[in-house]
Amino acid sequence: MSNISELELQNLRHLIGGYDTTHCKMQDYAQAANDAKVKQFFEKGARSAMENKQQLMKFLQ
């Protein structure tokens, strides 16, 4: 892991938490959706949020 400052670490934690929350909410919205296109929209958003979270987690390795 490269050296990151405490501020950068706090920012990463904040961003990762935000993407995790977004992923959970989008999954819930997708499950509740009745329209196939709306469901697909939220599923895509959930996948995107998870991918972003995973990319940010790489900075912590």
All heavy atoms as TSV, in Angstrom:
chain	resi	resn	atom	element	x	y	z
A	1	MET	N	N	0.851	-1.171	0.000
A	1	MET	CA	C	0.000	0.000	0.000
A	1	MET	C	C	0.897	1.234	0.000
A	1	MET	O	O	1.841	1.336	0.768
A	1	MET	CB	C	-0.896	-0.020	1.245
A	1	MET	CG	C	-1.747	1.211	1.409
A	1	MET	SD	S	-2.925	1.066	2.775
A	1	MET	CE	C	-2.126	2.076	3.988
A	2	SER	N	N	0.593	2.157	-0.866
A	2	SER	CA	C	1.343	3.406	-0.860
A	2	SER	C	C	0.925	4.233	0.350
A	2	SER	O	O	-0.137	4.011	0.930
A	2	SER	CB	C	1.091	4.175	-2.150
A	2	SER	OG	O	-0.278	4.508	-2.258
A	3	ASN	N	N	1.763	5.146	0.721
A	3	ASN	CA	C	1.458	5.970	1.890
A	3	ASN	C	C	0.364	6.970	1.542
A	3	ASN	O	O	0.483	7.720	0.574
A	3	ASN	CB	C	2.709	6.712	2.362
A	3	ASN	CG	C	3.736	5.766	2.926
A	3	ASN	OD1	O	3.391	4.712	3.425
A	3	ASN	ND2	N	4.997	6.140	2.860
A	4	ILE	N	N	-0.686	6.962	2.330
A	4	ILE	CA	C	-1.753	7.943	2.155
A	4	ILE	C	C	-1.924	8.689	3.471
A	4	ILE	O	O	-1.680	8.145	4.545
A	4	ILE	CB	C	-3.088	7.295	1.705
A	4	ILE	CG1	C	-3.602	6.272	2.715
A	4	ILE	CG2	C	-2.938	6.648	0.347
A	4	ILE	CD1	C	-4.956	5.707	2.375
A	5	SER	N	N	-2.333	9.911	3.346
A	5	SER	CA	C	-2.482	10.735	4.541
A	5	SER	C	C	-3.748	10.335	5.307
A	5	SER	O	O	-4.619	9.623	4.799
A	5	SER	CB	C	-2.557	12.210	4.157
A	5	SER	OG	O	-3.784	12.487	3.505
A	6	GLU	N	N	-3.843	10.837	6.519
A	6	GLU	CA	C	-5.029	10.567	7.335
A	6	GLU	C	C	-6.277	11.154	6.677
A	6	GLU	O	O	-7.340	10.525	6.689
A	6	GLU	CB	C	-4.838	11.152	8.731
A	6	GLU	CG	C	-5.963	10.799	9.685
A	6	GLU	CD	C	-5.712	11.283	11.109
A	6	GLU	OE1	O	-4.544	11.465	11.492
A	6	GLU	OE2	O	-6.705	11.458	11.821
A	7	LEU	N	N	-6.136	12.330	6.081
A	7	LEU	CA	C	-7.274	12.957	5.394
A	7	LEU	C	C	-7.716	12.106	4.203
A	7	LEU	O	O	-8.919	11.902	3.996
A	7	LEU	CB	C	-6.905	14.372	4.933
A	7	LEU	CG	C	-7.986	15.134	4.169
A	7	LEU	CD1	C	-9.236	15.297	5.021
A	7	LEU	CD2	C	-7.454	16.483	3.714
A	8	GLU	N	N	-6.766	11.597	3.438
A	8	GLU	CA	C	-7.108	10.740	2.307
A	8	GLU	C	C	-7.790	9.463	2.780
A	8	GLU	O	O	-8.748	8.996	2.151
A	8	GLU	CB	C	-5.851	10.406	1.506
A	8	GLU	CG	C	-5.279	11.591	0.756
A	8	GLU	CD	C	-3.903	11.337	0.191
A	8	GLU	OE1	O	-3.121	10.582	0.816
A	8	GLU	OE2	O	-3.612	11.892	-0.878
A	9	LEU	N	N	-7.325	8.910	3.881
A	9	LEU	CA	C	-7.941	7.713	4.448
A	9	LEU	C	C	-9.375	7.993	4.893
A	9	LEU	O	O	-10.274	7.202	4.634
A	9	LEU	CB	C	-7.108	7.205	5.624
A	9	LEU	CG	C	-7.555	5.894	6.260
A	9	LEU	CD1	C	-7.553	4.764	5.233
A	9	LEU	CD2	C	-6.666	5.553	7.438
A	10	GLN	N	N	-9.589	9.130	5.521
A	10	GLN	CA	C	-10.944	9.509	5.941
A	10	GLN	C	C	-11.849	9.706	4.724
A	10	GLN	O	O	-13.016	9.293	4.732
A	10	GLN	CB	C	-10.900	10.778	6.783
A	10	GLN	CG	C	-10.319	10.584	8.154
A	10	GLN	CD	C	-10.157	11.900	8.923
A	10	GLN	OE1	O	-10.382	12.983	8.388
A	10	GLN	NE2	N	-9.740	11.793	10.167
A	11	ASN	N	N	-11.312	10.326	3.679
A	11	ASN	CA	C	-12.098	10.527	2.461
A	11	ASN	C	C	-12.463	9.195	1.813
A	11	ASN	O	O	-13.593	9.009	1.355
A	11	ASN	CB	C	-11.336	11.413	1.470
A	11	ASN	CG	C	-11.315	12.858	1.887
A	11	ASN	OD1	O	-12.157	13.317	2.654
A	11	ASN	ND2	N	-10.332	13.598	1.398
A	12	LEU	N	N	-11.508	8.271	1.778
A	12	LEU	CA	C	-11.788	6.943	1.238
A	12	LEU	C	C	-12.880	6.252	2.043
A	12	LEU	O	O	-13.796	5.650	1.476
A	12	LEU	CB	C	-10.527	6.083	1.246
A	12	LEU	CG	C	-9.593	6.206	0.058
A	12	LEU	CD1	C	-8.328	5.402	0.305
A	12	LEU	CD2	C	-10.268	5.761	-1.216
A	13	ARG	N	N	-12.765	6.316	3.348
A	13	ARG	CA	C	-13.771	5.693	4.222
A	13	ARG	C	C	-15.149	6.276	3.941
A	13	ARG	O	O	-16.143	5.544	3.835
A	13	ARG	CB	C	-13.388	5.900	5.680
A	13	ARG	CG	C	-14.315	5.202	6.669
A	13	ARG	CD	C	-13.864	5.422	8.106
A	13	ARG	NE	N	-13.928	6.811	8.489
A	13	ARG	CZ	C	-15.000	7.385	9.065
A	13	ARG	NH1	N	-16.065	6.677	9.324
A	13	ARG	NH2	N	-14.977	8.655	9.390
A	14	HIS	N	N	-15.214	7.568	3.782
A	14	HIS	CA	C	-16.489	8.242	3.505
A	14	HIS	C	C	-17.048	7.800	2.147
A	14	HIS	O	O	-18.242	7.479	2.031
A	14	HIS	CB	C	-16.274	9.757	3.538
A	14	HIS	CG	C	-17.497	10.543	3.224
A	14	HIS	ND1	N	-18.547	10.692	4.111
A	14	HIS	CD2	C	-17.844	11.228	2.122
A	14	HIS	CE1	C	-19.490	11.427	3.547
A	14	HIS	NE2	N	-19.085	11.765	2.341
A	15	LEU	N	N	-16.207	7.777	1.124
A	15	LEU	CA	C	-16.660	7.385	-0.207
A	15	LEU	C	C	-17.092	5.921	-0.253
A	15	LEU	O	O	-18.126	5.587	-0.838
A	15	LEU	CB	C	-15.547	7.629	-1.230
A	15	LEU	CG	C	-15.252	9.087	-1.560
A	15	LEU	CD1	C	-13.968	9.196	-2.361
A	15	LEU	CD2	C	-16.420	9.704	-2.311
A	16	ILE	N	N	-16.305	5.059	0.381
A	16	ILE	CA	C	-16.630	3.628	0.397
A	16	ILE	C	C	-17.963	3.400	1.110
A	16	ILE	O	O	-18.813	2.641	0.640
A	16	ILE	CB	C	-15.492	2.820	1.042
A	16	ILE	CG1	C	-14.279	2.812	0.111
A	16	ILE	CG2	C	-15.942	1.403	1.381
A	16	ILE	CD1	C	-12.998	2.309	0.744
A	17	GLY	N	N	-18.163	4.075	2.226
A	17	GLY	CA	C	-19.432	3.955	2.950
A	17	GLY	C	C	-20.603	4.450	2.119
A	17	GLY	O	O	-21.680	3.842	2.125
A	18	GLY	N	N	-20.391	5.529	1.390
A	18	GLY	CA	C	-21.454	6.066	0.533
A	18	GLY	C	C	-21.833	5.103	-0.580
A	18	GLY	O	O	-23.019	4.892	-0.866
A	19	TYR	N	N	-20.823	4.502	-1.211
A	19	TYR	CA	C	-21.114	3.531	-2.268
A	19	TYR	C	C	-21.782	2.287	-1.711
A	19	TYR	O	O	-22.649	1.694	-2.358
A	19	TYR	CB	C	-19.844	3.165	-3.036
A	19	TYR	CG	C	-19.454	4.197	-4.066
A	19	TYR	CD1	C	-18.207	4.803	-4.038
A	19	TYR	CD2	C	-20.332	4.570	-5.085
A	19	TYR	CE1	C	-17.842	5.752	-4.976
A	19	TYR	CE2	C	-19.983	5.517	-6.027
A	19	TYR	CZ	C	-18.738	6.102	-5.978
A	19	TYR	OH	O	-18.391	7.043	-6.915
A	20	ASP	N	N	-21.407	1.880	-0.503
A	20	ASP	CA	C	-22.041	0.722	0.119
A	20	ASP	C	C	-23.516	1.006	0.388
A	20	ASP	O	O	-24.379	0.177	0.095
A	20	ASP	CB	C	-21.305	0.362	1.412
A	20	ASP	CG	C	-21.741	-0.973	1.968
A	20	ASP	OD1	O	-21.791	-1.954	1.190
A	20	ASP	OD2	O	-22.025	-1.048	3.173
A	21	THR	N	N	-23.795	2.183	0.910
A	21	THR	CA	C	-25.183	2.580	1.167
A	21	THR	C	C	-25.981	2.635	-0.135
A	21	THR	O	O	-27.113	2.135	-0.214
A	21	THR	CB	C	-25.228	3.950	1.865
A	21	THR	OG1	O	-24.528	3.850	3.115
A	21	THR	CG2	C	-26.657	4.411	2.110
A	22	THR	N	N	-25.386	3.237	-1.156
A	22	THR	CA	C	-26.054	3.339	-2.455
A	22	THR	C	C	-26.346	1.959	-3.019
A	22	THR	O	O	-27.448	1.704	-3.531
A	22	THR	CB	C	-25.179	4.138	-3.445
A	22	THR	OG1	O	-24.966	5.442	-2.915
A	22	THR	CG2	C	-25.835	4.241	-4.809
A	23	HIS	N	N	-25.383	1.050	-2.913
A	23	HIS	CA	C	-25.578	-0.316	-3.403
A	23	HIS	C	C	-26.770	-0.976	-2.717
A	23	HIS	O	O	-27.636	-1.560	-3.381
A	23	HIS	CB	C	-24.306	-1.133	-3.167
A	23	HIS	CG	C	-24.454	-2.577	-3.475
A	23	HIS	ND1	N	-24.580	-3.531	-2.495
A	23	HIS	CD2	C	-24.520	-3.244	-4.651
A	23	HIS	CE1	C	-24.724	-4.714	-3.065
A	23	HIS	NE2	N	-24.679	-4.566	-4.359
A	24	CYS	N	N	-26.829	-0.869	-1.401
A	24	CYS	CA	C	-27.931	-1.488	-0.640
A	24	CYS	C	C	-29.281	-0.888	-1.017
A	24	CYS	O	O	-30.256	-1.615	-1.226
A	24	CYS	CB	C	-27.680	-1.354	0.854
A	24	CYS	SG	S	-26.308	-2.338	1.453
A	25	LYS	N	N	-29.331	0.426	-1.120
A	25	LYS	CA	C	-30.597	1.085	-1.462
A	25	LYS	C	C	-31.045	0.720	-2.872
A	25	LYS	O	O	-32.227	0.447	-3.106
A	25	LYS	CB	C	-30.458	2.597	-1.329
A	25	LYS	CG	C	-30.427	3.071	0.094
A	25	LYS	CD	C	-30.409	4.582	0.170
A	25	LYS	CE	C	-30.463	5.043	1.613
A	25	LYS	NZ	N	-30.592	6.499	1.710
A	26	MET	N	N	-30.112	0.718	-3.811
A	26	MET	CA	C	-30.465	0.385	-5.195
A	26	MET	C	C	-30.962	-1.053	-5.297
A	26	MET	O	O	-31.896	-1.339	-6.055
A	26	MET	CB	C	-29.264	0.588	-6.126
A	26	MET	CG	C	-28.851	2.013	-6.311
A	26	MET	SD	S	-29.916	2.829	-7.494
A	26	MET	CE	C	-29.057	4.365	-7.708
A	27	GLN	N	N	-30.362	-1.960	-4.538
A	27	GLN	CA	C	-30.841	-3.348	-4.528
A	27	GLN	C	C	-32.266	-3.428	-3.987
A	27	GLN	O	O	-33.111	-4.128	-4.539
A	27	GLN	CB	C	-29.925	-4.230	-3.687
A	27	GLN	CG	C	-28.712	-4.713	-4.398
A	27	GLN	CD	C	-27.954	-5.752	-3.589
A	27	GLN	OE1	O	-27.835	-5.645	-2.376
A	27	GLN	NE2	N	-27.436	-6.753	-4.272
A	28	ASP	N	N	-32.513	-2.701	-2.917
A	28	ASP	CA	C	-33.863	-2.689	-2.337
A	28	ASP	C	C	-34.876	-2.115	-3.318
A	28	ASP	O	O	-35.979	-2.648	-3.473
A	28	ASP	CB	C	-33.889	-1.888	-1.037
A	28	ASP	CG	C	-33.186	-2.581	0.112
A	28	ASP	OD1	O	-32.917	-3.805	0.004
A	28	ASP	OD2	O	-32.887	-1.906	1.116
A	29	TYR	N	N	-34.510	-1.020	-3.983
A	29	TYR	CA	C	-35.412	-0.406	-4.972
A	29	TYR	C	C	-35.673	-1.371	-6.126
A	29	TYR	O	O	-36.808	-1.470	-6.611
A	29	TYR	CB	C	-34.837	0.898	-5.506
A	29	TYR	CG	C	-34.648	1.989	-4.473
A	29	TYR	CD1	C	-33.693	2.981	-4.666
A	29	TYR	CD2	C	-35.404	2.047	-3.309
A	29	TYR	CE1	C	-33.505	3.995	-3.735
A	29	TYR	CE2	C	-35.224	3.045	-2.372
A	29	TYR	CZ	C	-34.267	4.025	-2.597
A	29	TYR	OH	O	-34.080	5.026	-1.679
A	30	ALA	N	N	-34.645	-2.085	-6.568
A	30	ALA	CA	C	-34.809	-3.041	-7.665
A	30	ALA	C	C	-35.762	-4.160	-7.268
A	30	ALA	O	O	-36.618	-4.568	-8.058
A	30	ALA	CB	C	-33.455	-3.612	-8.074
A	31	GLN	N	N	-35.632	-4.647	-6.041
A	31	GLN	CA	C	-36.506	-5.724	-5.582
A	31	GLN	C	C	-37.951	-5.269	-5.465
A	31	GLN	O	O	-38.872	-6.055	-5.681
A	31	GLN	CB	C	-36.018	-6.265	-4.242
A	31	GLN	CG	C	-34.732	-7.058	-4.347
A	31	GLN	CD	C	-34.190	-7.509	-2.996
A	31	GLN	OE1	O	-34.742	-7.177	-1.954
A	31	GLN	NE2	N	-33.095	-8.258	-3.024
A	32	ALA	N	N	-38.142	-3.994	-5.155
A	32	ALA	CA	C	-39.497	-3.473	-4.990
A	32	ALA	C	C	-40.135	-3.030	-6.305
A	32	ALA	O	O	-41.353	-2.834	-6.368
A	32	ALA	CB	C	-39.487	-2.292	-4.013
A	33	ALA	N	N	-39.341	-2.904	-7.340
A	33	ALA	CA	C	-39.853	-2.396	-8.620
A	33	ALA	C	C	-40.749	-3.417	-9.303
A	33	ALA	O	O	-40.460	-4.614	-9.307
A	33	ALA	CB	C	-38.689	-2.031	-9.529
A	34	ASN	N	N	-41.817	-2.918	-9.886
A	34	ASN	CA	C	-42.741	-3.768	-10.636
A	34	ASN	C	C	-42.456	-3.719	-12.134
A	34	ASN	O	O	-42.685	-4.689	-12.842
A	34	ASN	CB	C	-44.186	-3.351	-10.380
A	34	ASN	CG	C	-44.599	-3.584	-8.942
A	34	ASN	OD1	O	-44.191	-4.564	-8.340
A	34	ASN	ND2	N	-45.390	-2.695	-8.396
A	35	ASP	N	N	-41.981	-2.597	-12.603
A	35	ASP	CA	C	-41.669	-2.411	-14.012
A	35	ASP	C	C	-40.276	-2.977	-14.313
A	35	ASP	O	O	-39.309	-2.705	-13.585
A	35	ASP	CB	C	-41.724	-0.916	-14.347
A	35	ASP	CG	C	-41.491	-0.660	-15.811
A	35	ASP	OD1	O	-42.479	-0.649	-16.578
A	35	ASP	OD2	O	-40.318	-0.465	-16.188
A	36	ALA	N	N	-40.162	-3.753	-15.382
A	36	ALA	CA	C	-38.894	-4.415	-15.721
A	36	ALA	C	C	-37.783	-3.403	-16.012
A	36	ALA	O	O	-36.633	-3.611	-15.615
A	36	ALA	CB	C	-39.090	-5.341	-16.911
A	37	LYS	N	N	-38.111	-2.320	-16.688
A	37	LYS	CA	C	-37.086	-1.326	-17.016
A	37	LYS	C	C	-36.610	-0.591	-15.770
A	37	LYS	O	O	-35.423	-0.286	-15.648
A	37	LYS	CB	C	-37.605	-0.335	-18.053
A	37	LYS	CG	C	-37.725	-0.940	-19.429
A	37	LYS	CD	C	-38.057	0.098	-20.471
A	37	LYS	CE	C	-38.124	-0.566	-21.844
A	37	LYS	NZ	N	-38.268	0.402	-22.910
A	38	VAL	N	N	-37.519	-0.315	-14.867
A	38	VAL	CA	C	-37.148	0.340	-13.610
A	38	VAL	C	C	-36.275	-0.606	-12.786
A	38	VAL	O	O	-35.251	-0.200	-12.231
A	38	VAL	CB	C	-38.405	0.771	-12.816
A	38	VAL	CG1	C	-38.033	1.282	-11.438
A	38	VAL	CG2	C	-39.185	1.824	-13.596
A	39	LYS	N	N	-36.668	-1.864	-12.732
A	39	LYS	CA	C	-35.882	-2.871	-12.006
A	39	LYS	C	C	-34.471	-2.959	-12.577
A	39	LYS	O	O	-33.491	-2.954	-11.840
A	39	LYS	CB	C	-36.584	-4.224	-12.091
A	39	LYS	CG	C	-35.908	-5.328	-11.315
A	39	LYS	CD	C	-36.713	-6.620	-11.455
A	39	LYS	CE	C	-36.227	-7.692	-10.535
A	39	LYS	NZ	N	-36.659	-7.521	-9.161
A	40	GLN	N	N	-34.371	-3.004	-13.902
A	40	GLN	CA	C	-33.077	-3.086	-14.565
A	40	GLN	C	C	-32.225	-1.845	-14.271
A	40	GLN	O	O	-31.027	-1.947	-14.036
A	40	GLN	CB	C	-33.282	-3.245	-16.071
A	40	GLN	CG	C	-32.007	-3.422	-16.854
A	40	GLN	CD	C	-32.277	-3.570	-18.333
A	40	GLN	OE1	O	-33.287	-3.123	-18.858
A	40	GLN	NE2	N	-31.356	-4.220	-19.026
A	41	PHE	N	N	-32.859	-0.677	-14.258
A	41	PHE	CA	C	-32.161	0.570	-13.959
A	41	PHE	C	C	-31.516	0.514	-12.575
A	41	PHE	O	O	-30.338	0.854	-12.409
A	41	PHE	CB	C	-33.141	1.744	-14.040
A	41	PHE	CG	C	-32.572	3.047	-13.583
A	41	PHE	CD1	C	-31.781	3.814	-14.415
A	41	PHE	CD2	C	-32.825	3.510	-12.297
A	41	PHE	CE1	C	-31.241	5.019	-13.993
A	41	PHE	CE2	C	-32.294	4.714	-11.853
A	41	PHE	CZ	C	-31.504	5.476	-12.710
A	42	PHE	N	N	-32.270	0.080	-11.574
A	42	PHE	CA	C	-31.752	0.022	-10.215
A	42	PHE	C	C	-30.714	-1.091	-10.040
A	42	PHE	O	O	-29.754	-0.926	-9.291
A	42	PHE	CB	C	-32.882	-0.119	-9.203
A	42	PHE	CG	C	-33.640	1.158	-8.989
A	42	PHE	CD1	C	-34.995	1.247	-9.266
A	42	PHE	CD2	C	-33.006	2.293	-8.520
A	42	PHE	CE1	C	-35.685	2.426	-9.073
A	42	PHE	CE2	C	-33.686	3.486	-8.322
A	42	PHE	CZ	C	-35.031	3.550	-8.601
A	43	GLU	N	N	-30.896	-2.208	-10.736
A	43	GLU	CA	C	-29.895	-3.275	-10.674
A	43	GLU	C	C	-28.565	-2.799	-11.254
A	43	GLU	O	O	-27.500	-3.096	-10.717
A	43	GLU	CB	C	-30.386	-4.510	-11.417
A	43	GLU	CG	C	-31.476	-5.258	-10.679
A	43	GLU	CD	C	-32.091	-6.391	-11.483
A	43	GLU	OE1	O	-31.941	-6.410	-12.737
A	43	GLU	OE2	O	-32.747	-7.248	-10.874
A	44	LYS	N	N	-28.636	-2.063	-12.350
A	44	LYS	CA	C	-27.417	-1.521	-12.966
A	44	LYS	C	C	-26.748	-0.532	-12.013
A	44	LYS	O	O	-25.527	-0.529	-11.862
A	44	LYS	CB	C	-27.763	-0.841	-14.292
A	44	LYS	CG	C	-26.566	-0.323	-15.030
A	44	LYS	CD	C	-26.957	0.305	-16.360
A	44	LYS	CE	C	-25.738	0.871	-17.056
A	44	LYS	NZ	N	-26.085	1.538	-18.320
A	45	GLY	N	N	-27.536	0.305	-11.367
A	45	GLY	CA	C	-27.000	1.252	-10.392
A	45	GLY	C	C	-26.340	0.548	-9.214
A	45	GLY	O	O	-25.285	0.977	-8.734
A	46	ALA	N	N	-26.949	-0.532	-8.754
A	46	ALA	CA	C	-26.382	-1.304	-7.636
A	46	ALA	C	C	-25.043	-1.922	-8.038
A	46	ALA	O	O	-24.081	-1.870	-7.260
A	46	ALA	CB	C	-27.362	-2.391	-7.197
A	47	ARG	N	N	-24.982	-2.477	-9.240
A	47	ARG	CA	C	-23.719	-3.062	-9.721
A	47	ARG	C	C	-22.634	-1.993	-9.836
A	47	ARG	O	O	-21.484	-2.217	-9.440
A	47	ARG	CB	C	-23.916	-3.733	-11.080
A	47	ARG	CG	C	-24.515	-5.121	-10.999
A	47	ARG	CD	C	-24.427	-5.860	-12.327
A	47	ARG	NE	N	-24.988	-5.105	-13.444
A	47	ARG	CZ	C	-26.270	-5.112	-13.797
A	47	ARG	NH1	N	-27.128	-5.836	-13.117
A	47	ARG	NH2	N	-26.691	-4.415	-14.824
A	48	SER	N	N	-23.001	-0.856	-10.361
A	48	SER	CA	C	-22.043	0.237	-10.529
A	48	SER	C	C	-21.503	0.701	-9.179
A	48	SER	O	O	-20.293	0.926	-9.020
A	48	SER	CB	C	-22.704	1.400	-11.265
A	48	SER	OG	O	-21.817	2.479	-11.387
A	49	ALA	N	N	-22.380	0.852	-8.198
A	49	ALA	CA	C	-21.949	1.279	-6.868
A	49	ALA	C	C	-20.999	0.257	-6.250
A	49	ALA	O	O	-19.991	0.626	-5.636
A	49	ALA	CB	C	-23.169	1.491	-5.961
A	50	MET	N	N	-21.284	-1.039	-6.432
A	50	MET	CA	C	-20.414	-2.079	-5.890
A	50	MET	C	C	-19.051	-2.069	-6.582
A	50	MET	O	O	-18.012	-2.208	-5.932
A	50	MET	CB	C	-21.064	-3.460	-6.033
A	50	MET	CG	C	-20.221	-4.584	-5.461
A	50	MET	SD	S	-19.727	-4.370	-3.735
A	50	MET	CE	C	-21.276	-4.634	-2.909
A	51	GLU	N	N	-19.043	-1.877	-7.892
A	51	GLU	CA	C	-17.777	-1.811	-8.626
A	51	GLU	C	C	-16.937	-0.623	-8.154
A	51	GLU	O	O	-15.725	-0.742	-7.975
A	51	GLU	CB	C	-18.042	-1.718	-10.124
A	51	GLU	CG	C	-18.582	-3.002	-10.721
A	51	GLU	CD	C	-19.118	-2.837	-12.133
A	51	GLU	OE1	O	-19.000	-1.729	-12.710
A	51	GLU	OE2	O	-19.675	-3.815	-12.662
A	52	ASN	N	N	-17.590	0.515	-7.956
A	52	ASN	CA	C	-16.876	1.699	-7.479
A	52	ASN	C	C	-16.302	1.462	-6.083
A	52	ASN	O	O	-15.162	1.841	-5.799
A	52	ASN	CB	C	-17.789	2.917	-7.476
A	52	ASN	CG	C	-18.131	3.381	-8.869
A	52	ASN	OD1	O	-17.416	3.117	-9.822
A	52	ASN	ND2	N	-19.244	4.077	-8.998
A	53	LYS	N	N	-17.086	0.834	-5.228
A	53	LYS	CA	C	-16.619	0.526	-3.876
A	53	LYS	C	C	-15.401	-0.389	-3.926
A	53	LYS	O	O	-14.402	-0.155	-3.236
A	53	LYS	CB	C	-17.740	-0.139	-3.076
A	53	LYS	CG	C	-17.317	-0.566	-1.691
A	53	LYS	CD	C	-18.399	-1.368	-0.994
A	53	LYS	CE	C	-17.854	-2.007	0.265
A	53	LYS	NZ	N	-18.805	-2.914	0.873
A	54	GLN	N	N	-15.459	-1.410	-4.777
A	54	GLN	CA	C	-14.348	-2.349	-4.878
A	54	GLN	C	C	-13.089	-1.668	-5.411
A	54	GLN	O	O	-11.971	-1.975	-4.972
A	54	GLN	CB	C	-14.738	-3.533	-5.759
A	54	GLN	CG	C	-15.761	-4.433	-5.088
A	54	GLN	CD	C	-16.345	-5.483	-6.029
A	54	GLN	OE1	O	-16.238	-5.389	-7.242
A	54	GLN	NE2	N	-16.991	-6.476	-5.444
A	55	GLN	N	N	-13.249	-0.753	-6.357
A	55	GLN	CA	C	-12.098	-0.011	-6.871
A	55	GLN	C	C	-11.456	0.816	-5.772
A	55	GLN	O	O	-10.229	0.874	-5.664
A	55	GLN	CB	C	-12.520	0.893	-8.036
A	55	GLN	CG	C	-12.813	0.157	-9.315
A	55	GLN	CD	C	-11.578	-0.476	-9.921
A	55	GLN	OE1	O	-10.496	0.080	-9.865
A	55	GLN	NE2	N	-11.738	-1.654	-10.495
A	56	LEU	N	N	-12.254	1.480	-4.967
A	56	LEU	CA	C	-11.724	2.289	-3.876
A	56	LEU	C	C	-11.065	1.429	-2.802
A	56	LEU	O	O	-10.061	1.840	-2.207
A	56	LEU	CB	C	-12.831	3.146	-3.251
A	56	LEU	CG	C	-13.346	4.290	-4.124
A	56	LEU	CD1	C	-14.564	4.933	-3.480
A	56	LEU	CD2	C	-12.255	5.313	-4.384
A	57	MET	N	N	-11.597	0.242	-2.576
A	57	MET	CA	C	-11.023	-0.653	-1.561
A	57	MET	C	C	-9.604	-1.064	-1.940
A	57	MET	O	O	-8.791	-1.347	-1.058
A	57	MET	CB	C	-11.888	-1.903	-1.400
A	57	MET	CG	C	-13.266	-1.649	-0.812
A	57	MET	SD	S	-13.249	-1.274	0.919
A	57	MET	CE	C	-12.912	-2.873	1.603
A	58	LYS	N	N	-9.278	-1.053	-3.208
A	58	LYS	CA	C	-7.936	-1.427	-3.654
A	58	LYS	C	C	-6.873	-0.470	-3.110
A	58	LYS	O	O	-5.734	-0.849	-2.938
A	58	LYS	CB	C	-7.874	-1.469	-5.183
A	58	LYS	CG	C	-8.635	-2.627	-5.779
A	58	LYS	CD	C	-8.564	-2.615	-7.277
A	58	LYS	CE	C	-9.386	-3.765	-7.847
A	58	LYS	NZ	N	-9.366	-3.761	-9.324
A	59	PHE	N	N	-7.264	0.775	-2.824
A	59	PHE	CA	C	-6.332	1.729	-2.277
A	59	PHE	C	C	-5.931	1.371	-0.849
A	59	PHE	O	O	-4.927	1.867	-0.323
A	59	PHE	CB	C	-6.916	3.149	-2.282
A	59	PHE	CG	C	-6.982	3.749	-3.653
A	59	PHE	CD1	C	-8.190	3.836	-4.328
A	59	PHE	CD2	C	-5.839	4.243	-4.267
A	59	PHE	CE1	C	-8.260	4.399	-5.590
A	59	PHE	CE2	C	-5.899	4.812	-5.528
A	59	PHE	CZ	C	-7.110	4.881	-6.190
A	60	LEU	N	N	-6.703	0.507	-0.200
A	60	LEU	CA	C	-6.440	0.139	1.189
A	60	LEU	C	C	-5.612	-1.138	1.301
A	60	LEU	O	O	-5.274	-1.558	2.401
A	60	LEU	CB	C	-7.760	-0.028	1.940
A	60	LEU	CG	C	-8.648	1.207	1.970
A	60	LEU	CD1	C	-9.972	0.874	2.664
A	60	LEU	CD2	C	-7.956	2.370	2.638
A	61	GLN	N	N	-5.284	-1.745	0.188
A	61	GLN	CA	C	-4.510	-2.996	0.215
A	61	GLN	C	C	-3.022	-2.716	0.207
A	61	GLN	O	O	-2.522	-1.789	-0.282
A	61	GLN	CB	C	-4.879	-3.884	-0.964
A	61	GLN	CG	C	-6.307	-4.343	-0.895
A	61	GLN	CD	C	-6.709	-5.172	-2.112
A	61	GLN	OE1	O	-6.019	-5.207	-3.118
A	61	GLN	NE2	N	-7.844	-5.827	-2.015
